[in-house]
Amino acid sequence: MKKITEGSFWEHLEEMRKRIFIVLGVLAGSVIVSFLFSRQLMILVLSHGPERLQTLAPPEAFSAHLNLSLAAGIIVSSTIIFYQFWRFVSPGLYRKERKTAVRAAIVSVILFLAGAAFAWFLMLEPVLGVFHSFETGNITGDWSLANYINFLGRFILIFGTAFQLPVLVLILVRMGVVTPHFLASFRRHIIVGLLIIAALLTPPDPLTQIMLTLPLYILFELSLLVARVGRKRKEIS
């Protein structure tokens, strides 16, 4: 299994420059198209949000639309961005390494989307309810549009990143850093660690913490199962 013929430093630099220009062009086009549909995107985003939001500065609504368009443009162009990155690095990998990297990338994208969907459809409403529960006395929940959009972006990013746990486990097992048996022997400690992570990522509410810990633990067990199967196949071969 040989690598593709290596080029000179200047050839690699020129190749990188070409890929960067393609990425920037696709990203700019995606952001512009997203901005043209930003009103529809904003209505969709706010459909799961608070009933009332306010703007605290004249350009705040415009900035919120712009930030939403940027996020949508990155999501829309993410596959092309990854493809350009892959075209740049793949010649330096062996065939087996390329297959492993492609599988890991596909699984990572699926898990991120699953985490984002979990946050959007199941976690957002109860978390907002917890936040509202602290608005007592003279405290009113007149949230600003910009702050809510920023919160929503971080919220979805946190859950999408947390759902990368199986990829991390499989990479560590694949590299020989840990074994499935070793991880299984520390199952209780890992559960406590997941609870701590959930407590740090979610509001101080036991319900939301358990709602994040439970899927993470299920993903951990599934990743252990896949790691055991992969290890047995490797031993047989």
Secondary structure by P-SEA (a helix, b strand, c coil): ccccccccaaaaaaaaaaaaaaaaaaaaaaaaaaaaaaaaaaaaaacccccbbbbcccaaaaaaaaaaaaaaaaaaaaaaaaaaaaaaccccccaaaaaaaaaaaaaaaaaaaaaaaaaacccaaaaaaaaaaaccccccccccaaaaaaaaaaaaaaaaaaaaaaaaaaaaaaaccccaaaaaaaaaaaaaaaaaaaaaaccccaaaaaaaaaaaaaaaaaaaaaaaaaaaaaaac
